[in-house]
């Protein structure tokens, strides 16, 4: 009988923001992205890069007082980093990610 394989789960980082900014620099896996509109309709754009010139990966719009997630069945690979563009300060974005340096466990 084979010995059981050891599984090493990597905890994800979680960031909450209501301003446009760089979340992470460098390669990573995005595991979750959610937009909450609190006081006005909200829009958030997610880019693979360090500014809005990176690859546009996702755009989520949420009506006031609602929350809308990007349902990810599997983590999404970002090669250059994570930049979030938020339309107004009443739009709150939560993003979960794993830095690439944590992907390669043997």
Secondary structure, 3 states (H helix, E strand, C coil): CCCCCCCCCCCCEEEEECCCEEEEECCEEEEEEEEEECCCCEEEEEEECCCCCCEEEEEEEECCCCEEEECCCCCEEECCEEEEEECCCCEEEEEEEEEHHHCCCC
